[in-house]
C-alpha cells in the first residue's frame, strides 16, 4: 500500500487515494537456518532427535511455511570434529551442549566466532547453581545466546526461530511492515521457559489466522508474515531494538530487574517503560516480575502485570499477550466504562459489524491503534499500514472513518481474491511390535531412556551373541505428555491437584475423572499384543533427566492380565489415572520445591510396559531384577570404581528400589561377593523374601501406595517349580556349611551361584557390556534397571528396563584428606560418596545413640521430617547422622525417611553401632538424588579399625537448638566445612 498524497483530512471516498498491493510473502523469511551443528554426546543428540522428534517438528513447521528444506542436524562429539565439519560444510547455527566438567565449548565458540562471524552460536546447558557459577567464570564472548536445557524440545524450535527472526527482521519490517514483539529478560532460566511459550503461541495463533487465506498454498505463504520475536537482555539492548523497530512493534514484554549501564538495576524495567511511553503513548507493555510490589509501576504507565510466582504463569502469559497484543478477539468497548459491547473474531465479522461500532468507541480504538494491530497480527499488512499512518485526528468525521475502514476491507478482499519410534496405529500394532507412542508431545524421561536403550540393543549386535540368553527391551507403549494435558484440562483437575488436599483425596478425584475415549480402542489393541501383566510407569519431563533426576518420586503400578479385556481396560485406566495423580501428592510437591521446579509446569507421560517374568501359582514375578551402575563408589578388594556395581534380587524390582538387601557384586568380579564370604554374612545379609504381583488382586481398589497389590513372600514359601531352584544355595545346619545348588530341606540362600560362579547364563558379562556401551553412548556414567527370566537351565532372557545418566559432581579436592587429624573433624569416613567442598553448612542433626532403639525409628523419621521442613523454609542445609539405613522401607533396618524428608541435608552419615550393624543402603533411589544435588554420603563403623570417626561427644557438648528423646539439632556460628574426595572415597566434616 502507498499513499498517493500525504493525508491531512481523510474522508470516506479517499479510499481511492490508496493503492493496495498484495504482500510479497514469498520474499519474507528468506534467511534461514538450513544446517545445525550440534556438539554433544550421542545421548543428548538421540534425546533431541528421537524423543522430541526435532526433525519432525521443524519439518512440520517448514512445510507450513512452504519451505522445502528444513534444517539438517549434524552431531559431533568433540571440538576437532566440529572444526572439521565447519571447514567442509556450511552451517548457520552451532549448538554446544557441554558436559559439566570441561570448558571446551567456550573455546570452540570463540574459535567459531573468530573464523565464522556469520554463524550463530548457542550454549544449551541445564540450569543449576553450579552451572550458573561456572558460567560466571567463563569467557562467553563467542556465545550469542545461553539457554537452560531441561529436555524440552520446544526450546530448540524457539532457538532456531529466535535466530531466524534476528536474521530477517530488518528486511521484513522494511519490506512489508512485519511486526515485532520485544521480550526484555536477563534470566537465562526464565527466558528459556518464556520464549518457547511465546513462539508456540505466536505460531499457533498465526497458523489459525492464516486459515482466512483462500487455499492451503496461500495459508502457508501467509505464515511467513507472523510477528518476529526479539530478545533483549539489558536496558541498552532494549533501547536499541525499540529505536530500530518500535514503529512496527505489537508490544513489549519486560522483566523489572535487569542490567542498566552495566549494573543490576531493580527498576530498569520501570525506566524502560517510562522511556517507551514517551515515544508511543499507547503501545502495549506487559511487566513480568517475581516481586508483586512492582505492580504499582505497571499501573502508573497503564501497563499490564504478570506475577512470575503465579502457579498459572504460562496461562497468564498467553492470556495477557492475547488480550494486549492483538491476537485475541477484537473486543469493542465503551471508552469510559471499558464495558464490552461486542467482539470480532475475524475479518468477515469485522466487515459485517464495523458500522455497528459507536462513534466514541471507534475514536477510542483508532487512537490506540487497535484496528491496525488487529490487521498486523493477521498479516493483513496493506490495511494495517494504511490505518497506522492515518492519525485519528485526520478523519473528517467518525462516519468517514467507519466508511473508510469498511471500504478498505472490501478492497483488500477484492485484491486477495484476484490473484523411527512408531506412531501407534491400531491396525498395525501386534505381537511383533515393540515400541510405539500415543500422542504428539514428549515421551518423558523414562520413555526417552527406553527408546534410547532400544536403539542400543538394535545397533550393538555383540549384546546378542548368546541365543539362549538374548538381550531384549520389553514391549512398550508410551502415552505422551499431551494426553496428560488433555486429561487434566478436560476434567478440570488443576484446582484439585494444586490444592493441599490429602493424597488419598487427590487420588479419589483423579480416579473419578475420565481418560480420552479414543484411548480405549488403543488399549484393547495393546492387550491383544501381549500376554503378560502390565507395568504402568511414570515418565515425567523431569524424570531421569541428565541433571535433575526424579527417580522414585512418582508411582509405578502393576496390573494382572485378566481374561475379561473390559475388566483389564478398567484396571489400566485406573492405573494411568493413579500415576497422573502421583504428580500432585504431598511428597512430589515437596520434592519439586526442593529442586526449585514448579509442579504446575511438570508434565507426565506414561510408560505401559509388559512385566518381565512368569506365573507361579497365583503370583507373577521375574527370576532376577536389579540395578547396575557403571561407577562403583564402594569398591572392595581388587575392584576399581570403573568396574561398575550391581545390586540384584529374586522377584520384582521393588525389593531393590525399597532398599532391601539384594546381592551386591561387580560385573567384572562376579565371584568377589562380600555377602557370601562368611557363613554369618550369608545367613544375615542375603535376601529372605521377595515381591510378586498378586494375579488375583484385580478386585482391589487402587491406593496411594503403588504396591497395594504386590505380595511380599518369604523364600521358604516360594513355589518349588519357580526360579529359586536355579538361583539358590542351601544351608546345611548339621554340617554348618552352604552347599551350592537347591536341595530339599535347609534354608535357601539367594546366592545366584549357578549363574555368577558356574556360568549357567552370561549375566555378569551382559551387564558389563551394556554398562560400557551405555556409558560410551551417553557420554557419562549410567545406571540401568534390568530383569531376567529363566525358562529352564538352558534358556533365559535378559530385559533392559531403563537406562539413565548418573549425575556426577567432578570438582576435585586437591588436598590430601588422609593427612587430616581426626580430632579436628566431626565426621571422618573412609567410605564416602560424593565429591567437592561445601562451606555453607552451620547445622548438625543427629540421632542420639545413648538410648537408641530401632523400635523408635518411625518416630525419629517424623521428627526429622519436621526439622527438614524448617531448613527448607530457611533455605539452609545441615549435616545428618544416624544409625542404620537412611530411607529403608523396613524401620527395623534404619530410619524410614523419604528423600523429601531429608532433602536439605548436605551430608548424610550412616554411623553403625556395635549392637546395630546394618549393611549400607546402596540400593535405594537416594543414590541418584545424592549425586544430583551434590550431597555427601558417609558410611562410618567407628568400632572397626579404619572404619571412620564420629565425634558425638563433641556435638553433645554444644548447646542444642532443638532436642527430643531421640534427636539433637546443634547450630554453629562458623560453618562445618565439608570435603569429599570421590576418587579415594575419603570424606570429612571439619569442626568450625
Helices and strands as residue ranges (DSSP letters): E 2-3, G 12-17, E 18-19, G 25-27, E 35-39, H 42-46, I 47-51, H 54-64, E 72-76, H 79-88, E 93-96, H 104-115, E 120-125, H 129-137, E 145-148, H 153-176, E 180-184, H 188-210, H 216-222, G 223-225, E 228-232, H 235-245, G 246-248, E 249-255, E 258-260, E 263-265, H 268-279, E 284-289, G 292-294, H 295-300, E 304-307, H 313-324, E 330-333, E 340-344, H 347-353, G 354-356, H 359-367, H 370-377, H 381-388, G 392-394, H 398-417, E 422-423, E 435-438, H 444-459, G 461-464, E 469-472, E 476-479, H 481-490, H 494-497, H 503-512, H 518-529, E 534-540, E 556-559, H 565-582, H 586-594, G 599-601, E 604-610, E 614-616, E 619-621, E 624-629, G 641-643, E 645-649, H 654-657, E 663-665, G 674-676, H 679-684, E 689-694, G 697-699, E 710-714, G 715-717, H 724-727, E 728-732, E 737-740, E 747-750, H 753-756, H 763-778, E 782-790, E 796-805, G 817-819, G 822-824, E 825-829, E 832-833, E 836-838, E 843-847, G 854-856, H 857-874, E 878-882, G 899-901, E 905-911, H 926-933, E 936-940, E 949-950, H 952-956, E 960-963, E 967-971, E 978-981, E 986-990
